[in-house]
Amino acid sequence: MRYISTRGQAAPRDFEGVLLAGLAEDGGLFMPETWPTLTAADWRALRGLPYAELATRLMRHFVGDCVAEADLRRMCVDAYAGFNHAAVVPLVQLDERTHALELFHGPTLAFKDLALQLVGRLFDHALARRGERITIIGPTSGDTGSAAIEACRDRAAIDIVIIHPLGRTSEVQRRQMTTVHSPNVANLAIEGDFDACQDAVKAMFNNAPFRTEMKLAAVNSINWARIAAQIPYYAAAALALGAPDRPVAVSVPSGNFGNVMAAYAAMRMGLPIDRFIVGSNRNDILTRFLAANDMSARRVEPSLSPSMDIQVSSNFERLLFELLGRDPVACESQMTRFRAEGRMPVPDAAWRAATARFTGFALGDEGTLEEMRRLHRESGYVADPHTAVGSAAARAHPGERGIPMVVAATAHPAKFPDAVRAALGHAPALPPHLADLFEREERYAVLPNELAGIEAFVRGHARRNA
Ligand SMILES: *Cc1c(COP(=O)(O)O)cnc(C)c1O
């Protein structure tokens, strides 16, 4: 399996090259040169497998010769052994048509664990084979940091420093990061806001000698390996609901478009996904694009579903590449224009191709709370605010009778206790593995927002020559 850049200027490479590179040198994103496709008989043969085995059999199409199958299987088994549900991604029926696909039974209670738990192991495996180490640095406003820490903790070839804004994350979010005491994990709080954290990380990457010395790497949501590792759960849900002999529709609360992209990739592999519903909060650029070809970025506004407070969805470029018939020159010029002007008119044929499969839906905070109440009233289901957006989006699109609707339930409700309390009047309990989160000892450093001190902290933590 070879991968090409959406902008056509980077040399094609194999899975390991794509895993370690993240972004392509030309600024584009890597995509499989051709989609691996499974026949209906192939899909049927995957029914009823344990999740780790299903993941192994689907991931091997993307990994190619880079990882021996036995190693891949061991990594998948390890990655999902830490989930606290035997099904890993259980389906919960909400009404006659709708099913929640619960993606939050991993260590940090959000769907990012499904990809990152595997990708952390794939990173470690590739680095060990090459005899290399890396230092991952990342800014976080709360959610991504804990998933990255859990994915990288105790990995032999990786050190990780996560930088959060002092006093500006929720207490659950902070504790999920700062109570991990692995020797290769460090937490740093900066006296500043999230932008200050992001600027510090950018400045370290732009400091070429420092970057090389520390072997800096990022946990990018644009890494193809993350998308690939999200395909198996769509397969698990669709197969359980009758695919390949019965189509399904999916509704996904979307931020960077990675999760929707994985569902799209599953469809390209031959899984009959009939419709993609893209949910957003008041940051509704994708909804405006799908409704009226209005792809124009506005200012990001905070909402009850903070993981979707995004205007420029980095993975949208992958869909655009597909919509433009995989023409890298057209994709490059569209994206350059978008970066420069904050808007892009997508050619009419490409926009129509998008609307043939994708439907957008946006919901404000009040509507989100109302949907959380409705779900609880009608089926006793306690949804987090992101999942509620996905569920409302699914309801807004009635679809065809007999086609089941899968709503991606992207976070555990206990991760957003304030929103759940506002909707239902009580907050859900944390699951057993996190029940003592508030008693655990926290460790993190606090530094002023000054680059020299931050770099010294990272240097002190990186075991680059170990
Ligand atoms: C990251 C996240 C999202 C957005 O996912 P994308 O792949 O960026 O679209 C939605 N919900 C939750 C809870 C998340 O953590």
The ligand as an SDF file (V2000), in Angstrom:
LIG
                    3D

 15 15  0  0  0  0  0  0  0  0999 V2000
  -12.4030   15.1550   18.9300 C   0  0  0  0  0  0  0  0  0  0  0  0
  -13.8660   15.0140   19.2460 C   0  0  0  0  0  0  0  0  0  0  0  0
  -14.8630   15.2430   18.2630 C   0  0  0  0  0  0  0  0  0  0  0  0
  -14.5230   15.6820   16.8620 C   0  0  0  0  0  0  0  0  0  0  0  0
  -13.9500   14.6390   16.1150 O   0  0  0  0  0  0  0  0  0  0  0  0
  -13.2640   14.9470   14.6910 P   0  0  0  0  0  0  0  0  0  0  0  0
  -12.6520   13.6580   14.2720 O   0  0  0  0  0  0  0  0  0  0  0  0
  -12.2410   16.0060   14.9650 O   0  0  0  0  0  0  0  0  0  0  0  0
  -14.3140   15.4100   13.7740 O   0  0  0  0  0  0  0  0  0  0  0  0
  -16.1930   15.0530   18.6030 C   0  0  0  0  0  0  0  0  0  0  0  0
  -16.5470   14.6980   19.8530 N   0  0  0  0  0  0  0  0  0  0  0  0
  -15.6250   14.4720   20.8170 C   0  0  0  0  0  0  0  0  0  0  0  0
  -16.0870   14.1070   22.1810 C   0  0  0  0  0  0  0  0  0  0  0  0
  -14.2570   14.6250   20.5600 C   0  0  0  0  0  0  0  0  0  0  0  0
  -13.3540   14.4230   21.5300 O   0  0  0  0  0  0  0  0  0  0  0  0
  1  2  1  0
  2  3  1  0
  2 14  2  0
  3  4  1  0
  3 10  2  0
  4  5  1  0
  5  6  1  0
  6  7  2  0
  6  8  1  0
  6  9  1  0
 10 11  1  0
 11 12  2  0
 12 13  1  0
 12 14  1  0
 14 15  1  0
M  END
$$$$
